[in-house]
Amino acid sequence: MTELLNLKDVKKYFGLRGVPWQKAQAVRAVDGVNLVVRKGETVGLVGESGSGKSTLARVATRLLDPTAGRVEIGGKDVTRIKGRRLRPIRRQIQMVFQDPQASLNPRQSVGAILSTPFRAQGIRPTRGQLVELLEQVGLSEQHLERYPHEFSGGQRQRIGIARALSVKPDLLVCDEPVSALDVSVQAQVLNLLADLRDELGLSYVLVAHDLAVVRQVADRIAVMYLGTIVEEGPAAQVYQSPAHPYTKALLSAVPVPEPGVVRDRIVLTGDVPTPIDPPSGCPFRTRCYKAEDVCATKRPVLEPVEGSTEHRAACYFPEPPSLERTQ
């Protein structure tokens, strides 16, 4: 399958000024991530707040420059490309932001908002093209002259999706696209994304902290913790048989929509370490219920877990495969 996005050992550090008697420090928001997204695939990127998901999404779309590593879009190295030279790349990959109200210019009408990507590419859009974009996301021509404050949160997010679709990208990076919406609207937006994937042949990177949201649409799951990916694999395998203790703890917190069914809750102790001074060895070891001395010596790498070649985990003591996988 064609690789649309390939991140190779990507790192993104943010500098902090030091006091006169101390050296400047760096926040290791993303610390050595490898990720591949192929054509027609939906990859769910999940983890707690502060794990580096949104930063990685912005590096992948080249809204942020990586500190180290390599970003390939459509097979082309775009790591050091800047300015106007990025415009052709924008036709291949676009982003849908978390807060639709903050990402839309309140001074512009919907028509002007949808026209902006066209004009950035040197194209003068017709009214028919703008109407077609709105209809793709469930809105109509009458909305072109309205302004963002006249819409509900779900409608504003649909406008944001329409803007991303304007240049006909192959890949959409969606940064928690439903977290700012009411629960009743979340399913509608997720269904819209699924329909667009089928109709237009889109691929997605879907960033979320809610594993139940990702499960609905993702083909593959990548779990992030403290700037690194600790588990990756087909969605069904990750949900049925999580290999990393962190993934298992996250899944234990997902409510079960069946009366009387209680899931064994795994409560993690301690606080999330600071990305300014992450732990040695495995970044999760300070909160892990399976940690041993070896976990503090060297960071584990993603390796295939028992019973699967595509399912990988970065853990010295992965969880055993479930009965469902071994049967």
Backbone bond lengths (Angstrom), bond angles and torsions (degrees), N, CA, C in turn:
res aa  C-N    CA-C-N  psi(-1)  N-CA   C-N-CA  omega(-1)  CA-C   N-CA-C  phi
1 M - - - 1.459 - - 1.532 110.46 -
2 T 1.334 116.23 147.39 1.462 121.95 -179.29 1.518 110.82 -67.62
3 E 1.316 116.38 132.73 1.465 121.22 176.99 1.530 109.43 -86.69
4 L 1.337 116.21 118.01 1.463 120.59 178.21 1.519 111.51 -87.62
5 L 1.332 116.78 -34.16 1.467 122.06 -178.32 1.517 108.75 -140.56
6 N 1.318 115.60 132.69 1.457 120.77 178.37 1.527 108.41 -138.08
7 L 1.317 116.09 112.60 1.461 121.99 177.47 1.524 108.28 -102.57
8 K 1.323 116.58 124.69 1.456 121.41 -176.09 1.529 110.16 -119.59
9 D 1.330 115.00 108.15 1.467 122.21 177.35 1.529 111.79 49.69
10 V 1.322 115.89 46.90 1.458 121.70 -176.07 1.531 110.76 -76.74
11 K 1.325 114.59 134.22 1.458 121.31 176.15 1.526 108.84 -129.87
12 K 1.333 114.35 144.49 1.465 119.89 174.63 1.512 108.47 -139.78
13 Y 1.348 115.87 112.46 1.450 122.70 179.10 1.530 108.83 -111.92
14 F 1.322 114.62 141.32 1.462 120.94 174.59 1.518 107.95 -111.95
15 G 1.333 116.50 129.27 1.455 120.32 -177.03 1.517 112.86 -79.99
16 L 1.330 115.67 145.21 1.465 123.02 173.38 1.519 108.41 -121.05
17 R 1.303 116.08 134.72 1.460 119.64 179.12 1.530 109.87 -70.17
18 G 1.319 115.08 137.13 1.450 119.94 177.23 1.515 111.39 -92.11
19 V 1.321 115.52 159.90 1.465 120.19 173.20 1.528 107.56 -74.95
20 P 1.332 118.87 163.88 1.474 120.62 -171.93 1.526 114.89 -51.96
21 W 1.325 118.75 -32.57 1.462 120.00 -175.89 1.540 112.25 -97.99
22 Q 1.332 116.58 7.87 1.455 119.84 178.60 1.527 110.62 -128.30
23 K 1.321 115.39 154.61 1.454 120.72 175.80 1.528 110.17 -77.16
24 A 1.327 115.67 151.71 1.464 119.75 175.82 1.521 109.44 -63.44
25 Q 1.326 115.72 142.51 1.457 121.84 -178.34 1.521 110.18 -107.24
26 A 1.301 115.99 166.99 1.453 121.54 -179.89 1.523 110.42 -130.67
27 V 1.327 115.80 137.48 1.456 122.03 174.01 1.520 107.84 -88.81
28 R 1.317 117.03 118.33 1.465 121.79 -178.19 1.531 109.08 -88.41
29 A 1.317 115.32 77.85 1.466 120.33 -176.21 1.520 111.90 -66.13
30 V 1.330 116.57 -42.57 1.471 122.83 175.25 1.516 106.44 -128.81
31 D 1.334 116.54 127.26 1.459 119.33 -168.70 1.529 111.68 -132.23
32 G 1.327 116.31 69.98 1.459 120.25 174.97 1.516 113.40 89.44
33 V 1.327 117.69 65.77 1.467 122.48 -177.11 1.525 110.12 -107.60
34 N 1.331 115.20 133.96 1.461 122.80 172.11 1.519 108.02 -117.78
35 L 1.327 116.63 126.34 1.464 120.34 -177.13 1.522 109.08 -152.97
36 V 1.339 116.08 136.55 1.456 122.34 177.66 1.523 108.94 -123.20
37 V 1.338 116.49 133.45 1.466 122.54 174.32 1.523 107.71 -120.31
38 R 1.327 115.94 124.36 1.461 121.17 -176.75 1.521 111.00 -103.85
39 K 1.305 116.00 163.37 1.459 122.44 -178.05 1.533 110.39 -59.94
40 G 1.341 115.88 133.54 1.454 121.92 178.93 1.507 114.89 79.63
41 E 1.332 117.43 8.41 1.462 121.64 -174.53 1.522 110.88 -108.01
42 T 1.328 115.83 145.18 1.462 121.97 173.09 1.520 108.39 -114.64
43 V 1.321 115.97 116.40 1.463 121.94 -178.69 1.526 108.53 -106.20
44 G 1.316 116.81 123.55 1.456 121.88 176.12 1.516 110.32 -92.12
45 L 1.333 116.95 124.52 1.464 122.82 179.26 1.520 107.56 -108.49
46 V 1.337 117.56 109.15 1.457 121.04 -170.92 1.525 111.10 -122.90
47 G 1.325 115.28 162.20 1.454 121.95 178.73 1.508 110.77 157.06
48 E 1.322 116.28 170.67 1.459 121.70 179.05 1.526 111.02 -67.38
49 S 1.328 115.24 164.27 1.461 119.78 172.82 1.527 109.21 -61.49
50 G 1.327 115.95 134.35 1.456 120.31 -178.67 1.509 114.48 91.16
51 S 1.335 117.59 4.58 1.464 119.82 -178.82 1.528 112.65 -81.74
52 G 1.333 117.57 -11.61 1.459 120.65 177.18 1.512 114.35 104.20
53 K 1.328 117.71 10.04 1.470 121.02 -176.26 1.527 111.97 -63.16
54 S 1.326 116.67 -51.66 1.467 120.26 -176.77 1.529 111.57 -66.45
55 T 1.326 116.86 -37.03 1.463 119.77 177.15 1.522 110.43 -63.43
56 L 1.330 116.50 -42.21 1.464 119.82 178.36 1.526 110.77 -63.46
57 A 1.338 116.79 -38.31 1.466 120.32 178.41 1.523 111.00 -62.46
58 R 1.323 117.08 -39.97 1.463 120.69 -179.41 1.524 112.02 -72.69
59 V 1.318 116.65 -32.47 1.464 119.27 174.67 1.525 110.09 -69.07
60 A 1.340 116.67 -40.00 1.466 120.79 -178.98 1.518 111.74 -63.14
61 T 1.333 117.23 -34.89 1.466 121.11 179.66 1.524 112.02 -90.92
62 R 1.319 116.48 3.37 1.460 123.57 178.74 1.523 112.90 64.23
63 L 1.328 115.47 28.88 1.459 119.59 168.76 1.524 110.11 -80.91
64 L 1.330 116.00 -21.32 1.457 122.65 173.36 1.522 108.68 -125.83
65 D 1.313 116.64 145.08 1.464 121.28 176.17 1.524 109.04 -83.13
66 P 1.334 118.38 132.65 1.467 119.65 176.06 1.520 111.25 -70.71
67 T 1.316 116.30 147.24 1.459 120.76 174.88 1.514 110.80 -73.37
68 A 1.317 116.15 -36.28 1.467 122.09 177.62 1.519 108.17 -154.96
69 G 1.322 115.72 167.47 1.456 120.16 179.76 1.518 112.31 98.45
70 R 1.323 115.25 -168.96 1.453 121.46 -172.34 1.527 109.58 -138.39
71 V 1.339 116.25 134.14 1.459 122.89 177.13 1.523 107.99 -116.94
72 E 1.327 116.31 119.28 1.455 121.67 178.22 1.522 109.77 -116.15
73 I 1.317 116.93 127.57 1.461 122.90 177.99 1.519 107.77 -121.73
74 G 1.325 116.22 120.92 1.464 120.30 -177.51 1.515 113.17 61.94
75 G 1.338 116.43 31.68 1.461 120.82 179.59 1.508 114.94 81.60
76 K 1.337 118.19 1.37 1.463 122.13 -178.51 1.516 110.65 -110.50
77 D 1.314 116.37 134.04 1.456 121.60 177.86 1.531 109.43 -73.13
78 V 1.338 116.36 114.56 1.465 120.92 -178.48 1.525 111.26 -115.96
79 T 1.322 116.35 18.60 1.463 120.63 -173.36 1.523 112.35 -58.52
80 R 1.311 117.02 -42.32 1.470 120.46 -173.70 1.529 112.85 -107.85
81 I 1.316 117.45 7.28 1.461 120.01 179.13 1.528 109.53 -76.49
82 K 1.327 116.84 136.57 1.463 120.78 -178.28 1.522 110.40 -138.90
83 G 1.339 114.30 168.80 1.451 120.78 172.23 1.517 114.24 61.76
84 R 1.329 115.89 -139.17 1.455 121.64 -175.80 1.518 112.88 -65.33
85 R 1.325 116.66 -23.76 1.464 119.49 179.60 1.523 111.99 -67.16
86 L 1.319 117.13 -15.20 1.466 121.01 178.62 1.525 112.10 -82.52
87 R 1.325 117.97 -14.15 1.469 119.81 -173.77 1.525 113.26 -58.29
88 P 1.328 119.57 -44.54 1.476 117.67 176.83 1.524 113.00 -61.85
89 I 1.344 116.70 -30.95 1.462 120.66 179.52 1.524 110.63 -67.91
90 R 1.347 116.35 -32.41 1.466 120.58 -178.88 1.530 111.84 -63.15
91 R 1.319 116.53 -21.59 1.468 119.04 178.25 1.522 111.24 -73.12
92 Q 1.313 117.35 -18.44 1.459 120.86 -177.77 1.525 112.66 -95.57
93 I 1.309 117.11 -30.41 1.460 120.65 -175.56 1.520 109.65 -138.55
94 Q 1.326 115.90 131.99 1.458 122.18 179.19 1.532 109.57 -133.91
95 M 1.344 115.81 164.74 1.457 120.20 -175.20 1.523 111.21 -124.65
96 V 1.321 115.94 141.00 1.456 123.41 171.62 1.523 106.64 -110.34
97 F 1.339 116.82 122.99 1.457 120.76 -171.27 1.530 112.12 -88.63
98 Q 1.321 113.99 163.73 1.462 120.83 -174.23 1.526 112.69 -67.70
99 D 1.317 116.71 -49.00 1.466 121.22 -175.73 1.521 109.11 -101.26
100 P 1.320 118.66 104.82 1.470 119.66 -176.52 1.517 113.13 -65.16
101 Q 1.332 117.36 -29.17 1.462 119.46 -179.47 1.527 110.77 -70.46
102 A 1.324 117.13 -39.53 1.463 120.56 -178.79 1.526 112.19 -76.01
103 S 1.322 117.80 -24.25 1.468 120.36 -175.22 1.528 113.19 -90.45
104 L 1.344 117.39 -5.81 1.466 120.81 178.57 1.524 109.57 -109.07
105 N 1.313 116.97 135.25 1.462 121.90 -179.57 1.527 109.61 -70.42
106 P 1.352 118.45 115.86 1.465 119.84 -176.92 1.523 113.81 -68.20
107 R 1.333 117.88 -14.90 1.461 121.73 -179.29 1.526 112.79 -89.63
108 Q 1.330 116.75 -6.52 1.462 120.09 -177.86 1.523 111.02 -109.76
109 S 1.312 115.72 145.66 1.462 120.38 173.20 1.525 109.11 -73.54
110 V 1.321 115.72 166.94 1.462 120.01 179.43 1.524 110.49 -60.16
111 G 1.342 116.48 -38.97 1.458 119.94 178.42 1.515 112.34 -59.93
112 A 1.341 116.91 -42.15 1.463 120.91 179.09 1.526 111.13 -68.27
113 I 1.335 116.60 -38.13 1.466 120.89 179.24 1.523 110.62 -62.83
114 L 1.328 116.62 -44.84 1.463 120.33 -178.98 1.522 111.76 -71.51
115 S 1.324 117.66 -24.42 1.468 120.91 -179.45 1.521 112.41 -77.78
116 T 1.334 117.81 -22.97 1.463 121.23 -174.08 1.524 113.63 -57.37
117 P 1.349 120.21 -48.68 1.474 118.53 179.19 1.526 112.81 -61.67
118 F 1.330 117.03 -36.76 1.464 119.90 177.34 1.526 110.40 -60.07
119 R 1.334 116.17 -49.72 1.465 120.89 -176.80 1.526 111.33 -64.37
120 A 1.342 116.69 -33.64 1.467 119.51 177.66 1.523 111.49 -64.47
121 Q 1.339 115.97 -25.33 1.453 121.09 178.07 1.529 112.02 -95.45
122 G 1.344 116.72 6.99 1.454 120.39 179.43 1.513 114.36 77.52
123 I 1.335 117.22 26.63 1.464 122.51 -177.80 1.527 109.08 -116.91
124 R 1.312 116.92 136.43 1.463 121.66 174.90 1.535 107.77 -98.45
125 P 1.326 118.35 106.39 1.464 119.76 -174.79 1.533 112.25 -74.00
126 T 1.312 115.93 149.63 1.459 120.90 174.05 1.520 109.37 -89.74
127 R 1.317 115.79 161.77 1.457 119.79 177.66 1.541 110.24 -61.11
128 G 1.306 115.64 -35.63 1.457 119.47 179.13 1.517 112.51 -62.05
129 Q 1.331 117.63 -37.96 1.458 120.91 178.10 1.526 111.13 -65.77
130 L 1.335 116.70 -39.97 1.466 120.46 179.77 1.526 110.90 -68.08
131 V 1.326 116.66 -39.94 1.465 120.46 178.06 1.526 110.12 -64.00
132 E 1.325 116.50 -39.94 1.464 120.28 179.42 1.524 111.27 -61.87
133 L 1.340 116.88 -39.54 1.467 120.34 177.28 1.520 111.40 -61.94
134 L 1.337 116.20 -44.96 1.465 119.72 179.61 1.514 111.36 -63.16
135 E 1.316 116.96 -40.89 1.462 120.21 -179.06 1.527 111.62 -66.76
136 Q 1.320 116.94 -30.49 1.459 120.12 177.51 1.524 111.99 -63.91
137 V 1.328 116.97 -29.23 1.469 120.19 -178.09 1.528 111.94 -105.50
138 G 1.316 117.83 13.95 1.457 121.13 174.01 1.510 115.46 87.08
139 L 1.334 118.19 17.46 1.463 121.88 176.03 1.534 108.53 -112.36
140 S 1.331 117.37 179.65 1.462 119.96 -174.01 1.524 111.46 -133.16
141 E 1.333 115.41 176.20 1.465 122.04 -175.88 1.524 112.14 -60.93
142 Q 1.316 117.51 -32.46 1.469 120.08 -177.28 1.524 112.73 -64.08
143 H 1.324 118.15 -15.38 1.465 121.54 -178.51 1.523 112.73 -84.85
144 L 1.335 118.43 -7.97 1.457 120.57 -175.62 1.528 113.06 -62.35
145 E 1.319 116.80 -36.95 1.469 120.50 -175.64 1.530 112.95 -88.87
146 R 1.294 117.78 -2.50 1.465 120.11 -178.69 1.531 110.69 -85.87
147 Y 1.356 114.76 167.13 1.458 121.45 -178.42 1.529 109.91 -112.31
148 P 1.362 117.90 158.17 1.471 120.43 -173.68 1.524 114.96 -52.90
149 H 1.348 118.25 -35.44 1.461 118.87 -176.63 1.530 112.71 -68.92
150 E 1.313 117.87 -11.25 1.456 121.73 -179.69 1.530 112.62 -88.10
151 F 1.328 116.73 2.16 1.460 120.54 -177.07 1.526 111.02 -115.01
152 S 1.324 115.30 160.03 1.462 121.09 172.76 1.531 108.97 -78.10
153 G 1.344 115.87 170.90 1.455 119.58 -179.50 1.518 112.61 -60.70
154 G 1.328 117.01 -42.14 1.453 120.35 179.05 1.515 112.64 -64.65
155 Q 1.337 116.55 -38.85 1.465 120.05 178.26 1.530 111.08 -68.00
156 R 1.328 116.64 -39.08 1.470 119.29 177.70 1.533 111.03 -62.35
157 Q 1.331 116.51 -38.92 1.460 118.51 178.43 1.525 111.31 -67.37
158 R 1.333 117.34 -33.20 1.463 120.75 175.05 1.528 110.89 -63.99
159 I 1.333 116.14 -37.35 1.469 119.78 176.69 1.528 110.07 -65.41
160 G 1.332 116.15 -40.92 1.460 119.64 177.17 1.520 112.06 -61.95
161 I 1.331 116.80 -38.56 1.465 120.80 177.35 1.528 109.99 -67.26
162 A 1.346 116.70 -41.45 1.465 120.27 178.67 1.527 110.76 -61.87
163 R 1.322 117.28 -40.14 1.461 120.48 178.00 1.531 110.77 -62.20
164 A 1.332 116.53 -40.70 1.463 120.19 179.17 1.523 111.93 -66.20
165 L 1.343 116.44 -30.57 1.460 120.78 -178.15 1.530 112.75 -80.91
166 S 1.320 117.66 -9.75 1.464 121.33 -169.87 1.526 113.21 -59.89
167 V 1.330 117.86 -35.77 1.466 120.48 -177.54 1.528 111.62 -96.87
168 K 1.328 116.91 13.78 1.468 123.46 177.09 1.525 112.15 55.16
169 P 1.337 118.07 60.27 1.468 120.29 -179.11 1.531 111.69 -74.86
170 D 1.319 115.22 162.54 1.463 121.07 173.89 1.523 111.33 -88.57
171 L 1.345 116.70 -27.38 1.460 121.85 -173.76 1.519 110.30 -133.74
172 L 1.327 116.04 131.19 1.459 122.34 173.34 1.525 108.99 -111.44
173 V 1.326 116.12 128.91 1.461 121.71 173.20 1.526 106.75 -102.19
174 C 1.316 116.53 112.80 1.473 122.53 -175.17 1.520 109.07 -106.28
175 D 1.325 116.79 111.04 1.468 122.47 -177.41 1.524 109.65 -89.69
176 E 1.318 116.73 94.32 1.473 123.14 -179.22 1.524 110.41 46.83
177 P 1.325 118.65 61.78 1.467 121.45 -171.51 1.526 114.50 -69.97
178 V 1.332 117.97 -12.99 1.476 118.90 -177.53 1.524 112.23 -120.28
179 S 1.326 119.09 0.72 1.471 120.04 -174.57 1.527 112.29 -68.76
180 A 1.341 118.05 -25.23 1.464 121.08 -179.28 1.527 112.31 -92.56
181 L 1.335 117.18 6.72 1.465 121.40 -175.47 1.516 111.29 -108.31
182 D 1.335 115.67 158.60 1.459 120.97 174.50 1.527 109.70 -62.79
183 V 1.324 115.71 152.35 1.461 120.38 -178.86 1.525 111.24 -57.77
184 S 1.327 116.80 -38.26 1.467 120.41 -177.93 1.519 112.20 -66.56
185 V 1.343 116.72 -24.59 1.467 121.30 -178.15 1.527 110.99 -92.39
186 Q 1.328 117.13 -24.21 1.461 120.46 -177.10 1.524 111.75 -56.60
187 A 1.334 116.67 -46.05 1.465 120.47 -178.40 1.526 111.19 -62.53
188 Q 1.336 117.18 -36.72 1.463 120.45 179.39 1.528 111.05 -63.11
189 V 1.339 116.90 -44.38 1.461 120.67 -179.01 1.528 110.39 -68.32
190 L 1.331 117.64 -39.60 1.461 120.47 178.10 1.523 111.16 -64.82
191 N 1.333 116.18 -40.24 1.465 119.63 176.58 1.526 111.19 -63.98
192 L 1.341 116.32 -37.45 1.459 120.68 177.06 1.525 110.54 -62.00
193 L 1.333 117.10 -45.06 1.465 120.56 179.18 1.528 110.71 -61.79
194 A 1.330 116.26 -40.11 1.467 119.66 179.16 1.528 110.89 -65.92
195 D 1.330 117.17 -40.54 1.468 120.54 179.09 1.527 111.20 -65.36
196 L 1.340 116.46 -42.00 1.465 120.00 179.10 1.523 111.42 -64.74
197 R 1.329 115.83 -35.92 1.467 119.43 177.08 1.529 110.63 -60.64
198 D 1.325 115.52 -43.62 1.466 119.47 -178.68 1.531 112.14 -71.21
199 E 1.350 116.62 -39.18 1.461 120.51 -176.14 1.521 112.67 -75.76
200 L 1.334 117.07 -40.53 1.459 121.21 -172.09 1.529 113.41 -105.62
201 G 1.337 116.98 -4.30 1.459 119.80 -178.55 1.512 113.33 69.56
202 L 1.334 116.98 33.51 1.461 121.25 -177.39 1.522 111.87 -76.87
203 S 1.313 114.89 158.50 1.459 122.63 168.56 1.524 107.51 -116.91
204 Y 1.336 116.63 153.03 1.465 120.64 -176.82 1.524 111.48 -132.02
205 V 1.328 114.78 147.58 1.458 122.43 156.79 1.518 104.94 -112.81
206 L 1.324 117.01 112.62 1.459 122.04 -173.97 1.523 109.11 -107.08
207 V 1.331 115.90 106.15 1.465 121.80 179.97 1.522 109.01 -85.75
208 A 1.326 116.78 132.07 1.468 120.06 -179.31 1.522 109.72 -160.81
209 H 1.329 115.72 154.18 1.464 120.10 171.21 1.523 111.18 -103.06
210 D 1.337 116.34 -9.27 1.454 122.48 179.66 1.527 108.89 -98.55
211 L 1.324 117.04 109.48 1.454 120.53 -177.21 1.521 112.34 -67.56
212 A 1.338 117.43 -25.78 1.459 120.17 178.07 1.528 110.79 -67.42
213 V 1.330 117.27 -34.85 1.464 121.70 178.71 1.526 110.35 -66.43
214 V 1.325 116.30 -45.97 1.453 121.14 -176.92 1.528 111.00 -66.41
215 R 1.301 116.89 -36.07 1.464 121.26 -175.79 1.527 111.57 -59.12
216 Q 1.316 116.80 -30.09 1.456 121.16 -175.66 1.522 112.87 -66.99
217 V 1.338 117.60 -30.04 1.467 119.22 -171.57 1.526 114.51 -127.96
218 A 1.332 119.28 -13.65 1.467 120.90 -170.88 1.524 112.42 -83.57
219 D 1.339 115.29 141.59 1.457 122.13 171.43 1.523 110.80 -90.21
220 R 1.330 115.64 -32.53 1.458 121.23 -177.18 1.525 108.89 -138.12
221 I 1.319 117.19 147.35 1.461 122.68 -177.08 1.528 109.38 -120.20
222 A 1.347 115.34 136.29 1.461 121.47 171.24 1.525 107.05 -124.57
223 V 1.317 116.90 124.10 1.463 122.75 -175.78 1.523 108.87 -103.58
224 M 1.339 116.21 124.26 1.465 121.14 -178.97 1.515 111.68 -106.40
225 Y 1.324 114.91 143.91 1.465 121.56 173.42 1.521 107.95 -146.06
226 L 1.320 116.00 122.23 1.459 123.47 175.14 1.533 111.75 52.88
227 G 1.345 115.30 45.19 1.446 120.33 173.10 1.510 116.11 86.26
228 T 1.334 118.21 1.47 1.462 121.00 -179.59 1.528 109.87 -128.73
229 I 1.326 116.12 157.41 1.461 121.00 173.80 1.526 108.00 -90.33
230 V 1.338 116.49 121.29 1.463 121.22 -176.49 1.527 112.05 -101.34
231 E 1.329 117.31 -16.82 1.466 119.88 177.61 1.522 109.02 -156.03
232 E 1.321 115.66 144.00 1.457 121.04 -179.73 1.519 108.81 -152.00
233 G 1.343 115.76 141.00 1.450 118.52 177.75 1.507 112.33 171.09
234 P 1.334 117.55 177.82 1.461 121.05 175.72 1.520 110.95 -56.04
235 A 1.330 116.22 140.19 1.467 120.43 -173.49 1.529 112.17 -55.96
236 A 1.324 117.12 -44.08 1.460 120.11 -177.75 1.526 111.34 -60.87
237 Q 1.331 117.44 -41.18 1.464 120.37 -178.87 1.520 111.77 -70.49
238 V 1.330 116.75 -40.47 1.465 119.22 -179.54 1.525 110.82 -64.94
239 Y 1.337 117.37 -40.15 1.458 120.08 -179.30 1.528 112.33 -73.95
240 Q 1.323 117.37 -38.80 1.460 119.80 -178.00 1.519 112.38 -77.06
241 S 1.335 116.28 -34.07 1.459 119.52 -174.48 1.518 110.87 -143.72
242 P 1.349 118.36 71.86 1.468 120.06 178.83 1.515 110.74 -62.39
243 A 1.339 115.71 133.39 1.456 120.44 -176.35 1.521 112.73 -94.86
244 H 1.336 117.23 -32.06 1.465 120.45 -177.78 1.527 109.65 -90.11
245 P 1.324 118.67 137.70 1.472 120.68 179.46 1.529 113.47 -56.37
246 Y 1.332 117.11 -32.86 1.468 120.09 179.05 1.524 110.85 -66.54
247 T 1.330 116.75 -44.73 1.467 120.70 177.80 1.520 110.33 -61.49
248 K 1.320 116.90 -42.01 1.464 120.67 -179.99 1.529 110.64 -62.78
249 A 1.335 117.09 -38.87 1.458 120.50 178.11 1.525 111.27 -66.94
250 L 1.339 117.32 -40.36 1.460 120.74 178.24 1.528 110.88 -62.42
251 L 1.330 116.48 -44.45 1.462 120.12 -178.24 1.523 111.76 -68.23
252 S 1.325 116.91 -28.79 1.463 118.88 179.29 1.523 112.22 -68.89
253 A 1.350 116.63 -18.20 1.465 120.81 179.77 1.519 112.79 -88.66
254 V 1.346 118.04 -8.49 1.460 120.88 -179.66 1.523 109.55 -75.91
255 P 1.342 119.27 124.62 1.468 120.69 -179.46 1.525 111.42 -62.25
256 V 1.329 116.08 145.24 1.457 121.82 176.79 1.528 108.49 -96.04
257 P 1.332 119.06 120.24 1.467 120.98 -175.36 1.528 113.59 -80.27
258 E 1.325 115.91 43.89 1.457 120.66 178.18 1.521 108.76 -134.71
259 P 1.334 118.08 123.08 1.465 120.48 179.76 1.526 111.81 -60.19
260 G 1.306 115.46 135.19 1.454 120.32 177.51 1.510 115.28 87.25
261 V 1.352 117.22 -11.55 1.462 120.23 179.95 1.528 109.20 -93.53
262 V 1.316 116.42 121.70 1.464 121.52 -178.27 1.528 108.51 -117.51
263 R 1.321 116.17 126.79 1.458 121.28 179.27 1.526 109.91 -90.40
264 D 1.346 115.80 141.35 1.460 119.95 177.61 1.525 109.31 -66.15
265 R 1.325 115.50 115.30 1.466 121.18 -175.26 1.517 110.39 -85.92
266 I 1.326 116.18 130.82 1.457 122.32 174.39 1.519 107.70 -104.16
267 V 1.317 116.55 113.44 1.458 121.67 -178.26 1.527 108.70 -99.09
268 L 1.316 116.21 117.95 1.456 120.70 -179.80 1.519 109.94 -80.07
269 T 1.311 116.80 134.82 1.461 121.53 179.26 1.523 110.12 -93.78
270 G 1.325 115.41 158.58 1.456 120.09 177.48 1.520 112.47 80.20
271 D 1.316 115.07 173.65 1.461 121.94 -179.52 1.523 110.26 -101.14
272 V 1.341 114.60 159.44 1.469 119.48 175.13 1.526 108.73 -65.91
273 P 1.326 118.66 127.02 1.475 120.56 -179.90 1.526 111.43 -61.09
274 T 1.301 116.25 156.25 1.450 120.51 178.59 1.527 110.02 -76.56
275 P 1.332 117.94 137.81 1.472 119.99 176.30 1.521 113.13 -71.35
276 I 1.330 117.18 -6.27 1.462 120.20 175.35 1.532 110.02 -73.66
277 D 1.335 115.90 -36.00 1.464 121.27 -179.26 1.525 109.02 -139.16
278 P 1.345 117.39 73.48 1.464 120.18 -177.40 1.521 111.75 -67.53
279 P 1.328 117.74 158.01 1.468 120.63 -179.77 1.527 111.52 -64.32
280 S 1.313 115.69 155.02 1.462 120.02 173.61 1.522 109.29 -71.13
281 G 1.316 115.22 157.40 1.457 118.58 178.59 1.514 112.30 67.58
282 C 1.318 116.75 -133.54 1.464 121.97 -179.74 1.524 110.22 -70.62
283 P 1.342 119.16 126.03 1.467 120.23 -177.68 1.529 113.23 -65.54
284 F 1.330 117.74 -19.46 1.465 120.96 -177.21 1.525 112.63 -93.27
285 R 1.320 118.91 -3.94 1.459 120.74 -169.35 1.525 113.91 -63.33
286 T 1.343 118.01 -27.71 1.471 119.82 -177.49 1.525 112.28 -71.61
287 R 1.322 118.18 -13.77 1.469 121.74 179.33 1.524 111.71 -121.26
288 C 1.308 117.81 0.32 1.462 121.59 -172.79 1.522 111.75 -83.74
289 Y 1.317 115.99 138.11 1.467 121.79 179.92 1.535 111.94 -84.46
290 K 1.351 117.18 -1.22 1.455 120.48 179.43 1.525 112.38 -118.07
291 A 1.332 116.87 7.30 1.467 120.75 -172.75 1.525 112.07 -65.07
292 E 1.359 115.91 140.94 1.451 122.99 174.36 1.533 108.81 -133.30
293 D 1.306 116.49 -179.32 1.464 120.21 -173.73 1.521 112.96 -58.01
294 V 1.334 116.83 -37.02 1.459 119.76 -176.87 1.532 111.72 -63.46
295 C 1.322 117.50 -25.79 1.468 121.63 -177.97 1.523 112.03 -66.29
296 A 1.337 117.38 -21.28 1.465 121.18 -178.16 1.517 112.59 -91.23
297 T 1.317 117.97 -7.91 1.457 120.22 -173.12 1.523 113.42 -91.44
298 K 1.325 117.62 -42.29 1.458 120.90 -174.75 1.513 109.92 -147.21
299 R 1.345 116.80 139.07 1.461 120.47 -179.88 1.527 110.19 -68.12
300 P 1.326 118.45 127.50 1.472 120.17 177.47 1.518 110.55 -70.99
301 V 1.324 115.95 150.81 1.467 121.96 179.40 1.520 109.30 -106.10
302 L 1.329 115.88 160.52 1.460 120.52 178.59 1.526 109.53 -67.19
303 E 1.329 115.80 120.41 1.451 121.65 179.00 1.520 109.54 -133.18
304 P 1.342 117.69 149.78 1.465 120.07 179.17 1.523 111.62 -58.69
305 V 1.323 115.72 139.66 1.456 120.57 177.96 1.520 108.56 -91.26
306 E 1.300 115.58 163.95 1.463 121.26 -177.05 1.527 111.27 -59.02
307 G 1.318 116.28 130.74 1.458 121.05 175.47 1.511 114.60 90.26
308 S 1.343 118.55 2.77 1.459 119.99 -178.65 1.516 110.22 -154.78
309 T 1.335 116.20 142.18 1.460 120.65 176.62 1.519 112.21 -95.76
310 E 1.345 117.37 -24.15 1.457 121.72 -177.69 1.519 112.84 -92.22
311 H 1.313 117.13 -22.21 1.468 122.47 -178.42 1.521 108.51 -88.85
312 R 1.348 117.24 119.91 1.455 121.39 -176.51 1.524 110.72 -128.77
313 A 1.316 115.81 149.67 1.462 121.13 178.81 1.522 109.53 -142.42
314 A 1.332 115.94 145.87 1.460 122.08 177.44 1.520 108.33 -99.48
315 C 1.333 116.18 80.07 1.470 120.30 -175.88 1.525 109.08 -154.46
316 Y 1.339 116.44 137.74 1.459 120.49 176.53 1.522 112.17 -75.69
317 F 1.331 116.42 -23.35 1.464 120.51 -178.00 1.530 109.30 -131.86
318 P 1.346 117.26 68.11 1.470 119.87 -177.84 1.517 112.32 -65.33
319 E 1.324 114.81 155.96 1.452 120.80 176.98 1.530 109.32 -65.46
320 P 1.330 118.35 144.21 1.470 120.09 177.91 1.522 110.49 -68.30
321 P 1.346 117.76 150.39 1.470 119.93 179.26 1.515 111.44 -63.93
322 S 1.330 115.21 148.02 1.467 119.82 -179.49 1.513 110.32 -73.95
323 L 1.328 115.33 166.48 1.462 120.96 179.15 1.520 110.85 -62.42
324 E 1.355 117.30 -32.89 1.449 120.88 -178.48 1.524 111.46 -60.97
325 R 1.364 116.42 -35.83 1.453 119.42 -178.93 1.528 110.89 -77.28
326 T 1.317 117.94 -37.51 1.457 120.36 -174.22 1.513 111.94 -76.83
327 Q 1.337 118.21 -18.46 1.467 119.56 -179.15 1.523 110.53 -74.56
